[in-house]
Amino acid sequence: MLRPLRATGFIISILAFALMAGPALAQGGHEEEIVLESEIDYKLAASAVDEQAMRGLISRLEGLGSRVTGYPGCHEAARIVEQGFRSLGIDDVSVQQFPIVVPVANRDDQGRPASIEVQNGPSFGMFPIWPNLVRTPKTPPSGITGNLIYVGDGSLRAFNGQEVTNSITMVDFNCQAEWFNGPLLGTKAVLFIEPDETIRGEAEAKFLSIPVDIPRYWIPREAADHLMGLLLSRDRVPVTVRCDMQWQQRTGENIIATIEGSDPRLKNQRVVVQAYYDSISITPDQAPGAENAASIAAMMELAKAFTQQPPKRTVVFLATAGHFEALTGTKAFLREFVRGAHGEKRVKHMFDLANTARKELEDAIARVWDETEQLDEEKTPEELAAERLRAMGRIERAIKLCAKNGRRLERTVNKARREDPNEGKLDEQQLEPEELNERLALIEEFSAAPPRVEAAVDTARDALREAVRVGADASLEEKEAALALVQERAFDVVDAIDFSDKKVYLWFSIDLSSHNDLFGIFYKGYFYNYRESIQWKFSDIGKKAREYSDLISTALGVPVRLVDGINAIQGKSWQTYMAGKLALANEVANIAGVPGLGFATVHDSRPWVDTPMDRIEHMQIPNLVEQTRFLSCLLQDMVGIDDPRDLYDLELADDFVEVKGRAVQFNPEESLFPDKPMVGSVAVGRTGSKTGMGVRGEVFDIVDEEGHFTLLGMPNARARGGKLTVEAYLIDEQTGSVAMAPDRGVTGAEQYPNEITLDQEIKPVTVVMFDCKPVAIFDMVDQRFFQLLRELHIYDAQTDAAPYEFGYCLPLPPEQFTSSYEPVAVVFVPSGTNVKITMGASLLGLRFLLVNPTEQEKLGAGYLVDRYPSLYATPYRVAMDMWQLDETRMTDLAKHGITNERVQSSHQDAAEYLKLAQQYLRERKYDQFFTAARSAWSYESRAYPDVRKTADDVVKGVLFYLALLMPFALFAERLFIGGREIKRQIIGTVAFFVGIFILIALVHPAFAITFTPMIILLAFLILALTIVVVGIVVQKFEEQMREMRWEQTGVREADVGRMSASAAAFSLGISNMRRRKIRTILTCATLVLLTFTVLSTTSIKQTVRSNRIRLPHSADYSGIMIRDKTWTPIGEPTTRVMRNEFGEDYPVAPRAWYF
């Protein structure tokens, strides 16, 4: 009866609660909805944006010519921006200078950065293309001379009928990557004809990520038309190309304009608003950069809006240069706050002590005054005052922490004064003299804090005691006066220990463009592409930005122009909004531990960026204006947010790494270690990305007099993972070619690795260099699976081993979800070396051989690097070398009756295609030449591993026979000699072994197909002795174990081991062989017959066939789809191969997934 009663009571209670709560719920009402409000006058903020002013600034910057950082136009742009800030009434304007390394073309006596001169004719100006890694388009002073040819779109068919080797090739700029066919056929230089229109993708395909020696130039349309006329009227047009482009260290300038905050509690928090004013182009001397100027034009209008409505926090408007050179300007600015003096351990500890105490006290103040007021809105003033008085303990604990940290700060200051920060540190990790001076200045500032904090703490404690003495019977005025005094004194303590003005509190980057009127807020881009595990820290910021955007939209009567690139709204991640690999400057801030957010236009591929055609007529200025007006309102809200007060306290890790290295040479005649500085070399950090919407990924520096270089702003391994490859190259001042390269040999990267894990704030590295000659190889794509070959091996033909000094540079691996890669590599070896090159790809094995077989050296004489700076027509050379090598091996095998039908078929097919290739080459039908050469390579790459495996199997077989020969020799000695003394037994066994070995050596093909037959015997003896030694060691170990057990237990084991029993039985069987001769003879005959029968009736035949699978439905189209078996991107070069082979008969269309 209890259970029904309890259930009934429970139901009655629920109904009673519902009746009581009903009226309150019906009223809806005592709980008011929290409505977001803004203190910003949106209409005033939006009206501050002037379209004509933006258009005028963009036009003015475009008119400066090239604004590549370090160029004169960029310096003039800096003055324009600086004056623009001053004209807005901003008094605090300064300039930060920083070094930057850029390619600069020294102009000739006619002011031209490059030129082409017709023999006995006119000359025309040209413009050099961006360098291939460190290799600029520089020519010798006498120039590069060759016959000019025109090849239209650059396809192989366009080369037909022309003499390409040693020519100067003129090609349409809009040829995608087809221009690469010129160097593949041996051209000396490539001239790109100025197009009527182009896009960024075309520009990005015109330079490479490796230092291959292919000078490239942009030739104006007028000059190209004149040269085309000469080509039509003459059989040959000899021309000479000249250019002097070199890497130089120039000075970049960041323009800094500061508006002090209006809120006394928030003005020490410095918010950086950054935009860039420099430009970029595939031709550095032609970089008008109109679209590049959109961001700085927007920021100038934002600065105007902030002067009209002063912000609560101090806002630093930062106009950076060096943006397109791996965000160098942003890195230089942020370095001042995270490295150097600020990165020294004692100084960092001082900042930590001060910030911890300040935040704790600010948090206590906010909880007592702000949060109690928000949470207890229905309480009377008397109740609020009483509750705040009861919460004074929180304030007291926070002030106690301030006092404690003040004392710890004083002790840290004293330690810092006594210590030498450079003591015991590597040279690369020591502070420079100016950084030491800055450290001393910071120490002095911190030294003034402890007395100030102590005095403020004492007065605050007095105020607390007064507040505590205020009784419950005191009047409201007395309570509020006591609380106000405590609050005032607590803020005095905050001010005394506040050093936040020495740091950057928050970072906003502006990266707008004009082909859409929507922009997004992002916490990351593609430059570092660091891990997304920090996304949750930014999530609330994205939500707050959306809320303010709704307010702005309503107030201005315009659509919401912001998308949330932080939170995946409707499943759309940040990549969804970017129509390209956009690099955002706020990524550097996040890496440096500063909360960084970027505002960037969405769904805009920026088609004219990085081209000489990035002009204002291609822009849609109204879109840019609409974005700027909306952003003007939103940014002022975001800068002024103080609720929630910890919205921007993200506690990001400091992952800003400074790579400090040395580029040196090893001279064993002068030193035991590599220590000769390679002054003037160009050091480069290969980050894995060539370019991202104009922002170059590689970081460059020039090696100084002591061999030092610095690569700034690399991401710590915990932020992104992976390793950084650091290289250094010395460029020949006369020719522009690579004269010294990183050494991967025994005294180079094997001892001093240049592929490093970034796991320290300042990471040291040593790059050992050597004198070298470069050899370019092309088209390293496996012709069967269309995979880029990346496993490269280099051999000296004299030793068939890796050279003592060697190096190579491979293209960047294809990035995720991309199919574009560069099928070219450069090998570096000392002058006079005959080099052999092989390549493979993981499980595919060796698929690429360049060994140059000759009649005298059938396994390859190698290629003399001084004679072959470029191994052009690489597929043909590889196919021919593989065929000749296989021919030699197969001939040797066939002499001994060893053949393979499948291998013979592939080898014969390759021979037929090679004959066709030679015929097409003589006829200058280059498209068919490469089709035949690649087909021959494909067939021979199928035969090569089988031929090699057959030869290896033959050698392995003789080793097996030799293994059987040992017991056979023992049996024979027992059967035919039966010596009683051990000496006679050994002599007899060895005699039988040697005799049978000589017989096998005379008849077995393994000794004929190897170049050092005795190595087989030596290998076997080493293996046999190894087994004997291992057996002896095991036996001794077992004896020692038995002795130890006997010592511990006192009991000896008497059992017989398996090996001992087997050996005894074996010995007994041998001793009985002579007694039962007939049985022995019959047994031997039986074994021989059985073995012969098995070998004669067992065979394995390998075949190749096409596999056809019939589908239950009809095809959607008439054609063939070629894909990788794992659905990974098959590679853009495959498209060129297919178009060359099938393009005349069938349309070839690349297919890609767009997310």
N, C-alpha and C positions, 0 to 999 in steps of 0.2 A: 504493500500500500504506500510505501514511501516514494517510490519512483513516480507514480502519477501525480502525487501532491507536489513534488519538486518541479515536475514539468509544468504543472498548472501555474505555480508561483512564478516560474521563469517567464512564461508567456504574458502573465499579467504585468510583470515588471517592464517588459518590452513595450506593451501597449501604453502604459503610464508614461514612459519616457517619450514615446512618440507624440502623445497628446500634449505634453509639456513643451516639447521642442517644436511642435507644429507652428504655433504663432510666430516664434522667432524666425523659423525657416521661411515662413510665408512672407514676413516683412523683408526678408532678404537682407536684412539690413543693417545691423550694426557693424558688419564686416564690410568695409569699403574696399573697392578694387583699387589696387595701387596703379596709378596712372603715371607713365613716364613724362616728365616735363623737361624743357630745355630753357636755359637762360639766354640762348643765342637768338638774335633777331635774324631770322632766316632770310627775309627779303633784303635786308641790308647786306648780309653776307653774300647773297647771290648777285645783287646789283653791283658789288665791287668788281666783278669779273667783266672786263671790257674786251669785246671781241676784236675791235680794231687794234687795241694795244697788243693783244696776243698775235694777231696776224702781222703787225708791224715788227715785233721782236723776232718772230720766226723768219720773216723775210730778211731782216737785217743780219741775222746769224747765218742764214743760207748764203748771203752775199759775200761772206768772208772767205769763201772758197773752202779749203779743207780745214776742219776743226779737229783733226786727229790730234790727240794730246801730244804736246811737244812741238807741234807745227805752229807757225806764226798766227794762223787763223784762230787757233785755240787760245793763244795768249790775248789776242784782241777780244775774243768772246768773253774772257775772264774780266777784262776791263769794262765791257758793256754790262755784265751781270753785277759787278761791284758798284758801278755807277747807278744801276737800276735800284739796288737796295738803298743806296744813300738818297736817291730822289724820293723814296717813300717816307723819308724822315727817320730812318733807322740809323742811329748814331754809332752803335757798336757793330762795326763791320771790319773784319780782318781777313787776311789771306794766309793760308797754310800752304807751304811749298813742299813738294815731295819728289824724289827721283823716280823716273820711269824710263824703261828701255823700249824704244820703238824703231821700226825700220824707216830710214830717211834716205831719200834719193838726192845725191849731190847733183845740182844742175850743171849742164854744160855751158859753154860761152854764149849760147843763145837762150839760156834760161830754161832748157828742156830737161825734164827728169830722165828721159830715155829718148833714143832716136833711131831711125832706120834710114840708111843712105843707100841709094841705088848706085851701082858702079858707073862712074862717068855720068851721073845724073843727079837729080835733086835729093834732098833729105827731108824727113818729116819728123815731127815730134810724136812721142808716144808716152804712155804712162805704165810704170811697172805694177804688176799684180802683187798682192800680199804674199809674203814668203811661204815656201814649203818648210814649215817648222822654223829652222834657223837659216835655211838656204834661200837667200834673196835672189832676185833676177839679175844680179851683178854680172857683168861680162869683163874679160880682160880689157886693158886700155885700148888695145887694137880692135876690140869688138869680136863678134861672132859672125863669120862670113859663110854664106851658102846660097844656093839657088832658091828663089822664092817660089812657092807653089800655093795654090788656093784649093781648099778641099770642102768648101760649102759647109754642110752640117757636121762634118767630121766623121761620117760613117766610113767604114772600110771601102765601100763601093766608090766613095768620092775620091779615094786615093788612087783608084785603078788607072793604070797607064802612065803614072808619074814616077819619077825617080825621087824617092822619099828620103833615103839614107843621106844624112849630112845636109839636109835641106832646111830652109826656114819656112814653117808652115803657117799659112794664114787661114783662119777658120771663123765661121760665124760664132758670135758670143753665145747665142741661144742654141747651143749644141748639147746641153746637159753634160754628161761625162764622156761624150764621144771624142772630144779633143784628145783624150788619152791614147787614141789610136796612133797619133803622130809620134810620140816617144816610143810607142810599142814597135813602130817601124823604123826608128832610128833618126828622127828629126832632131835638129839642134835646139830649136826654140819655137815657141808657139805665139802667134799674134792673134788676139781676139778682136774682131771687127765690131766697132761700136754699133749696137742695135738701135732700132727705133723705140722699142720697149723691151723690158726684161723684168725678171722677178728675183727675189732674194735666193730662191733655191738654185737658180742658174749661177749666181755669184758664189755661193758656198761650194759649188762643185769645181771651182777653178783654182783652188789651192789645196795642198795636201798636208797631212799631219806628220810627214816624215821628210827629212832633208834631201830629197832626191833632186838631182841636178837637171832641172827642166826650167830654163828661163821663160817667163810668160809676160805678155804685155797687152795693154789695151791700146788699139790703134784707132784714131778718130776716123769717122766715116769718110771725110774728104780725102785724107791720105790713102785710105783703103781703095777708094774709087780710082784714084790716080794709078795706084799700083796694079789694080785689076786691068786698067787700060793697057799698061805695059805688058802684062801677061798675055793679053789678046793679040798684041802686035809683035811680040818677040818669042823666039824659041826658049831662050833662057834669060832670066832676070837675076843676076847676082846682086845680093844686097849684104850690107853689114849692119848689125844691130849693136848698139852701145848703151850701157847703163852702169851707173855707179851707185847702187843702193846698199847701204850698210846699216848695221845695228848701232844705234847711238843712245847714250844716256842723256835724256832731256829733263826738263823740270815741268812738273804739272802743278796746277794751282787749285786749291779748294777755297771757295769764297764763303765766308762764315758771317751771317748776319743774325744778331741776337736781339730778341724782344723780351724784356724782363717781365716776369709774371706779376700779376696784380694782387694775388692772394698771398698775404704774409706767411701763411702756413705751407703753401705749395710752391712758392716761387723758386725755392732751391732745387726743385725737381726739374731737370733739364730734358726737354723733349726735342729730339732732332727731327726735322722735316727735310728730307733729302731729295734732290733731283739732279740730273746730270746735264751738262751743257756742251759736251764734246760730241764728236760725230765719228762715223766709221764708214768705210767703203772698201770694196775689193781692190780698188785702186786708191791707196792712201792719199795721193796728191789730188784726187777728185772725190771729195767727201762733203757735198753740200749739206747733207744731214738735216733736211727740213723736218721729216718725221722724228728724227732724233731730238729736235728742238722743242717738240710738243710738251715734254715734261717740264723743262725749265720755264717755258712760257706759262704753263699752268701754275708753277710754284710762285712766280712773280706776282700773279694775281691773288694767290692765296696769302702771300705776305702782305699785300695791300689790304685784304680783308681783315687780317689779324691786327693791323695797325688801327683799323677803325673800331674794332671790338677787342681790346687788349685781353690776352689769355690769362687764366689763373696761374698756370705754370709757365716757367720761362721756356720760350720756344727758340730753338736754334735752326735757322734756315741755312741748309748746307747745299751749296751748288758744287758738285764734284766734277773733276776731270778724271781721265783714266778709267772711265766706266767701261769702255769697250775693250780695254786691255786688262781683262780678268778682274774688273771692279777694283782697280788699284787705288783710286782716290778714296773710296769708302774704306778700304783696308788701312790706308795710311792714317785716316782720321781716327778710326777706332783703335788703332794700335796705341795711340797716345793714352788711352784709358785702360788698357789691359796688359800692355807689355812695357818694356823699358823699366823706368822707375816704379810705375804702378804695378808691375808684375813681380818686383822683388819681394821675397817672402815676408820680411818684417813689415814692409809698407802694406802688403795685402792683409797682414794680420791686424794692423792698425785700423784699416778700413772695416774689416770684419767686426772688430770690437765696437767701433763707433756705430756702425749700421745696426748691429744686433741690439744694442741698448736703445738706440733711437726708435727702431721699429717697435720694440717691446713697450716703450713708454707711449708712443703714438697710439698703439693698439689699446692700451689701458685707458687712455683719455677718450678714445672713440667709444669704447664699450661703456664707460661711465656716463658720458654726456650725450653722445649721438644715438647709440643703440637704445638706451633706456627711454629716450624721448620718442623714438620710432615705435618701440614695442609697447609702450604704456601711454598711448595717446589719450586714453579715457581717464587717466589718473589726474587728480588735482595737482596744482603746483606744489602744495604742501607735501603731498605723498611723493612726488618726484624728488623734491629736495631731500626728504628723509631717506629715500632709497639710495640716492647718490651719496649721502653722508655715510650710509652703511657700506658702500662700495669703496670707501677710501683705502681699504686694505690693498686693493688691486693697484691703486696708484702708488702706494707706499712700497710694494714689492718691485714695481717697475723702477722707481727712483733708486731703490737699493741696488738693483742691477746696474743702473747708470753709474752709481758711485763705485761699485766694484769694478766695472769695466774701465772707469776713469783711472783707477789705481793701476789696473793691468796695462792700460794704455801708457801710463807713465813709465812703468817698468820696461815695456817694449821699446819705447823711445830711447831709454837709456842703453838698452842692448844694441839697438840699431846704430847709435852714435859710436859705440865702441867697436862694432864689427866692420870688417872689410867685406862687402858683399861679393867681391870677385875672388876671395880666397878659396882655393881648392876647387875652382870651377874650370871647365874647359874654356879655351879661348873663345869658342863660338857662343858660350853662355854667359860671358862676362858683360857687364854694363859698359857702355861707351862713356867717355868723359862728360859729355853733356847730360847723359842719363844719370850719372853720379851726382852732378850738380842739382838736377831736378829732384833726386832722392833726398838730398840734404835739405832742399827747400820744403819738401813735404814733411820731413821729420821736424823741422822748425815749426811748421804750422800745427802739427799734431802736439808738439811739446807745449804749446800755449793752451791746449784744451783741458788737461787735468786740473789746473787751478781754477779755470773758468767753470768746469763741471762741478768741482767741489763747492765753490761759492754758490752756484745755482742750486745744488742739492741741499745745502744748509738752509737757504731761504725757503725752498720748497718744503723741507721737513718742518720748519717753523709754521708755515701755512697749514700743513697737515695737522700739527698739534692744535693749532687754533680751531681748525674745523672739528676736530674730535671733541674739544671742550664745549662746543656749541651743543647745548642740551636739547632734549625733545620739546621743552617748553619755550625755546627761543622762537622769536618771530620769524616769519617767512623771509623778511628782508635780511635779517641777520644770517640765516642759513644760506640764502643765495649769495650774500656778500662773501661769506666764508668759502663757499664753493667756487665763486668766481676768482677769488684770490689763489686758491689751490690750482685752478686751471691755468691761471696766468703764470704762476711760478713753475708749474709742470712744463709749460711751453718754453719757459726760460731754460729749463734743463735740456729740452729738445734742441733748442737753438745752440746751446753750449757744446753739444756733442754731435751736431749735424755737419757732416762733410759730404752730403749728397750732391752739392754743387760741383764737386770734383769728378763726378761720374755722369754717365748718360742714363737717365731714368727710363726713357722710352724712345723708340725709333719708328718713324714712318717714312717709307720710300714712295715717291711718285714716279710712275712709269706708264704714262698715258700715250695713246696714239689716236688717230682720227677716223678710223674706218668703222667705228661703232660708237653708239652713245651710251653703252653700258660699261661699267667697270666693276671689278671685284676686289675684295679684301682677302689677302693671302698671307699665310705664315711661312710659305716656302715656295721656291721655284725649282728650276732645273740646274742651276749653277752647281750647287753642292749636292742637291738631291739627298739631303741627310734623312735619317730614319724618321718615320712618321710617328714614332712612339711619343713625341712631345705634342702631338696634335691636341690632346685633351686639355693641355694647359692653356691653349688659345681659344678653346671652344666658347667660353663665356664672352670673350671679346667679340667673336663673330656674331653671337646672339645679340649683344648690345648694339652692334653696328646695324643690324637689321631693324631693331626697334627704333633707333634714331632715324633710319631711312624712311620708315613709315611716317614719322612725324614730319620730316622734311617734305615728303611727297604731298602730304595733306596741306601743309602750310604754303607751298609754292604752286600747288595745283598741277604738278607734273608727275609722270610715271616714276616709280621707284627705279633708280638707275644703278643700284648696287646689287651685286650677287654675292653670296656667302661662299668664298673659296676656302673657308676653314672647316666648316661642318658640311658633311655630305647630305645636303638637303635633296630629298627625293632620289637618293642614291647617286648624286652627282659629286664626284670627288673634284679636287682642285685641278687635276689634269684635264677634266672635261672642258674647262673654260679657256684653256690655252691652245691656240691654233699653231703652236710651235714651241720650241724649247726655250722659253723665256727665262732669262737670268735676272733675278731681283736683288737689289742692293741690301734689302733687309735680311737676306740670308746671311750676310757677313755679320750683321748685328746679332742674330740668334746664335751663330757660332761663337761669338765673343761673349755670350752670356747676357746680352742686352735684349729685352723683349722687342722684337722687330716685326713690323707689319708692312705689307706692300699693297699699294693701290695700283692696279694695272687694268688696262682696257681688255675686255674679254672678246673672244671669237674674232680676233684680228690677227691675221698672219703677217701683217706689216710687209706687204709684198715688195716695196721699193727700198726697204732698209738694207744697208750693206751694198748698195749699188751707187754708181755715179748719177743715177736718175732720181734720187731721193729729193725731189723738189716740191715746192709749195703747191704747184698746180696739181699734183697728185693727191694732195691732202683734202680732207673734208672738215674744214675748220669748224663749222657749226656743231658737229658731233663733239669735237674737243671742248668747245665752249660749254655745251650742256653738261658734260662730265665735270668740268671744272667748277661750274656753279653749284652743282649738287655736292661735290667734294668740299667746296668751301664751307658749306653748312655742316656737313658731317665731320670734317676734320676738327672744326672748332669744338664740336660736342665731344669728340673723342679725346681731345687734348685736355678738356676741362672736367672730365669725369672724376668725381670724388665719392660716388656711391654706386657700387661698393668700393670702399677705399682701397681694397687689396686686389682690384681687378687686374692690375698690371704687375703684381708681385708674383712672378712666375717661377723664380728661382731656377733659371736655366744654367746649365753647366758651361764653364769656360772651356771651349774646344778650339780656340784660336791658336793655331800652331805656326811658329816661325821656324822655317828651315834655314839653318845657317850652315853653309858648307865651304869646302875648299876644293878647287880644281887644280890638280897637281899632276906632275909627270914623274915616273920612276926611272931614275938613271943609276943602274947598279955600280957604275964606275965612280960615282960621286957620293952615294949615300946607300944605307941599308934600307931606307924607307922612301916611299914616294913623297917628295917634299919640294919639288921645283914648281913654283907658282906658274900657272898658265894665264898670264896677264892678258886681258882683252878677249878671253873666251866668252862665249855666250852660254850661260847656264839656263836650263829650262826644266820646269816641273811639269811632267806630262800627267795631267789630271784625269785623262780618259774622255775628254770632250773637246772637239775641235772648235766649235763655235755654237752659240745659242742666240739666235736672232741678232747677230752682229757682235755679241760679247765673246771675245776669244777666250778659250778655256785654259790654254797654256800660260804659265807664269815665267817671265824672262828676267834675267839680270846679267850684267857684265862683270866679269871677274876683275877684282881690283889688284893693286900692286902686290899684295900679300897672298893673293890666290883666293880671297874670300868672296862669297856671294850670299845673297839673302833672297829667299822666296817667301813672300809674306802671305799670311791668311790662308794657310792650308787647314782642312778640317781634321780634327783628331779622329783616330781610328774608332773611338767609341761612338762618334756621331754618324759616321758613314760606313766604316769598315774598309777593308781592302788595303792596298799599299800604294805608295807614290813612287814613281820612277823618276829619278833625278839624273839628268844628263848634262854634259857640257861639250861644246864644240868650238874649236878654233877655226875661224874662217880665213882662207888665204886672201890677203889684202889685194892681190893682183887679179886673181881669177874668180874669187867669190866661192870657190869650191871648199868642201870640208877638208882641212889639212890635219886636224887632230880630232879624235873621237873617243868616247868612253871605252875603256879596255875591259873586256869580259874575260880575259885570260887569267892565268894563275897568279899574276901579280896585280891584277885589277879587281874586277867585281867578285872574284872568288875569295879574295882576302878583304876587300873593302866594298861590301855590297852597296849598290846604288839604288836598289829597290827596297824601300824602307817602310816600316810601320810607324805611323805618326802617333806616338804614345807619350810624348813629352811636350811641354809648352814651348821649349826651344829645342828643336831636334837637330843634332849635328849629323853631317854626312860628308864623306870624302869621295870625290869622283876622280879616279885615276885615268889619265888620258895617254894616248900614244900617237906617234906620227903614222899617218895612214893614207891610203888611196881609197876612194869610194867606188863601189861597183853596184850599179842599179840593176835590179831584176824585176820583171813585170809578170802580170797575169798568173799569180800563184794561186790559181783556183783549180781544185781537183775536177777534172773533166768528166768524171763519172758521177760524182755526188754533188758537184757544184758547191763545195765547201771551201772556205778560205783556209789555206794552209798556214799554220802559225808556228809549227815546231821546226826551227831552222838549225842546221848543223853545218859547221864550216871546217874544212880540212885543208891542210897543206899537202899539195900533191907529192912533195918529196918524202914526207913521212907518213902520209895517210892518217895523221893525227891532227888534233886541233892546233892551230898555230900558237906560238908562245904569247903573242898579242893579237887580239882580234876583237871585233865588235860588229854589231848590226843594229838596225832600227826597223822595227816592224810597224805596220799601220795599227791604229787604234782598233781594238776588237769591236765588232758590231754591237751597238747598244741594244737594250731590250726593246722588242717590238719594232725594230728598224731593220731594213734590208740593205742599207747603204754602207759600203766599205770600200777601201782603197786597195786594189790588188797590186801593190808595189812595195818593194822593200829595198833597203840599202845595206850592203855588206862593207865593212871596213877591215882592211888588212894592210900590213906594211908593204911599201913599194918593193917590187921584185918578187912578190909571192905568186906562185901558181896555185890558184884557189879552186877547191871543189866545194860545191854547195848541194846539200840535200834538204828536202822539206817533207813534212808529213802532217797528219792531223789525227791525234789520239789513236783510236783503234784502227784507222785506215792504214797505218804504217807509212812507209816511204812512198810518196807519189810524185816526187819532183827531184830530178837529178840533173846537175850541171857538172859534168866531169871531163868532157872533151876527150873521148877516146881517140887514139891515133894508132897507126900501124906499129909504132914502137912501144907505145904505152896503151895496151888494149883495155886496161882498167881505168884509163883516164890520165891525161897529162896535166889537167887543170887549165884554168884560164889565167894568163898573166894580167894582173890588175892594171899595169901601166898601159897595156894594149887594149883592154876591154873595160873602159869606164862605164859602159852600158851594155848589158847583154840583151839587146832588143831582139824582137822576134822570138821571145822566150819560149812560147809553146813549141815552136819548131825545133829549137835547140834542145829542149827537154826530151821531146819525142825521139830525136835523132840520137842523142846520147844514151837514152834508155834502150833504144833498139840495138845500137852497136854493142852495148854492154851485154845485152841478152843474147845477141848473135854469137859473141865470143863464148859465152858460157854454154849455150845450147849446142854449139859445134863440138865443144869438148865433151859434153855429155853424150851426144850422138855417136861419137867415136867409140864409146864404150857401151853402146846399145841402150842408152837411157833416153827415152823420148816421152813426150806427153802430147797427146793429140789436141787437147783443148788449147794448150800453150802454143803449139805449132800453128794452130788456126788463127789465134789472136796475133801472133807474131807476124804471120804472113799478111793478115789484113793491115796491120800497121805498116808493113813494108810497102804495100800498094798505095796507101794514103800518103806515105812519105814521097813516093815517086810523083804522085799527083801534086803534092805541095811544091816540090822542086820545079815541076813544069809550070805551075801557076806563078811561082815567084819569077821565073824567067820571063813569063808573059806579063808580069806586073798586074796580075789579077789578085789583088791582095785579099779581097773578101773570100774568094775560093781558096786562096793559099792558107788562110787561117782556119777555114773550115776543115780542110784536109789535114793541117798540122794538128789541130785539136782532136780530130778523129783518130789520128795516128797515136797521139798521146793517150787517148782514152783506151785504145786497144792494147797499147804496150804497157800501160799501168796495170792492166788486168793480167798480162803475162809475166811482168817483172817479179811480183812476189812469189808466183809459182816456180819460176826458174830458180830464184834464190832459195826457195824452200826445198826444191828438189836437190840442189847442190848441198844444202845443209843436211838433208836427210841421208844423203850418201855418206857424208862424213860421220853422222851419228851412227849409221849402220856399221861402219868399220870399227867404231869405238865399242859397239856391242859385241862384234866378233872378237875384238881384243880382250874384252871382259871374259868371254868364253874361253879364250886361248889360255888363260892362266890355269884354270883347273884341268884343261886338256893337257897342258904341258906336264902338270903333276901326274895325271893318269898315265900319260905315255912313259914317263920315267919309271913309274911303278911297274908298268906292264912290260916294257922292253928292256929296262936296265935293272931296276930293283936294287939300287945301291944300298949297302948296309950302313955305311957311314954317312953322317949328315952332310959332310962336305961333298961326297959323290952325289948325293941326292940333289943338292942345290945346283951343282954343275950340270947335272943331267937335265934338270927342269929348265934351267936358263937356256941350255943348248936347244932343247925342243922349242922353247918359246921363240928364240931368235930365228931359228930355222923356219918355223911356220910363219912368223911375222914377215920374213923376207919373201916367202912365197905369196902371202896375201898382198904385200906391197907391189909385187910384180903383176898381179892379176886384178886387183880391186881398183875401180875407177877413182876412188876417193883420193888416192895418192897422185893421180894424174891431173885432177881438176883443181887441186890446191897448189898454190905457188910455193908453199913451204911444207913439203910432205912430212918432214921429220917432226913438225910441230904436233902432228897427230899422236905420234909415239910419246912425245914429251907430255902432252896433255893427259894421255892415258896413265903414264907413270905417276904423274902428280896426283891424279884421282885415286889410283890404286894405293899409293903411299899414304894418302890422306885417310883412306879407309883403314889401313893397317894401324896408323898412329891413333886414330879414334878408338879402334878396338883395344889397343894397348892401354890407352888412358882409361877406358871403361873398366878393363880388367883390374888395373891398379886401384881404381876407385872402389870396386867391389871388395878387393882384398883389404883395403883400409877400413871399409865399413864393417867387415867381419871382425877385424882386429879390435875395433872400437866396441862392438857388441860383446866380444869376449871379455874385454877389460871391465865392462859395466856389469855383465851377468855372470862371468866366470864359466860360461858354457860355450863350447865350440860346436858349430854346426857340421853335421856329417852328410847332409844331403848332397846329391849330385845335381848340378845345374843343367839346364836344357842345352846350353852351348857345349858344355863338357860332354854330355851324353851324345849329342849330335857329332861332335868331333871324334869321339871314340868309335862310333858306328861307321863314320865316314872312313876313318883310318883302317878299320877292320875290313870294310868292303874293298878298299884298294889293295890291301895285302892279299886278298883272295882271288884277285883278278888273274894272276899268273897261274894259280892252281886250277882254275876252270877256264881254260883258254877257249874251248869251243863255245861255251855259253857267253863268254865275253865277246867273241867275234860275232855271234848271232845277234846279241843285244845291240852292238854297235851298228850292224847292218840294218837292223830294224829301225833304229833311230834315224839313220841317214835316209832310208826310204820314206819314212813318215814325213820327215822335214821336207824332202824334195817334193813329195806329193802335195803337201799343204801349200808350198810356195808356187807350185805349178798350176794349181787349180783355184787359187784365190787372187782376185784383182779388184781394184777400185777404179772406176772411170768417172771423171768429173765432166759434167756437161753444163751448158748454159741454154736456157730456153725462156721464152716469153710466157708470162702467166696471165691468162685471160679469165676474167670473172664476168659472167653475164648477169646483168641486173634485171629485175622484174619490170622495170618501167623504161620508157624511151628517154633518150637524152634531151635535155632542155635546149641544147645548141649543138651545132656541128663543129667539133673541135676537140682539142686535147688540153687538159689542165695538168701542168707539171708542178709538183709540190714536193717538199721534203717529207719523208715518211713520218716524221714526228710533228709535222705542222708548224715547224719553226720557219722564220723567214728564209727564203731560198737565196737571197742575195741579188742586189740590183745588177751587178755585172752579168748575171745569167741572162738578163733581158737583152743585153748587147749581143751576147753569143747567139741567142735564139733569133734575133732580128737579122744578124749577119747570115745565119744559115738558112732561115726560112722566110725572111722578110720579103723577098721578091715574089714569092708564091702565095704566102698566107699572111694575114694580119697577126701581129704579135702584140698582145696587150698585157702589161703588168697588172696584177690584181692585188689589192691591199685592203685590209680591214681598217675602217675608221671608227674609232671609239668616240 
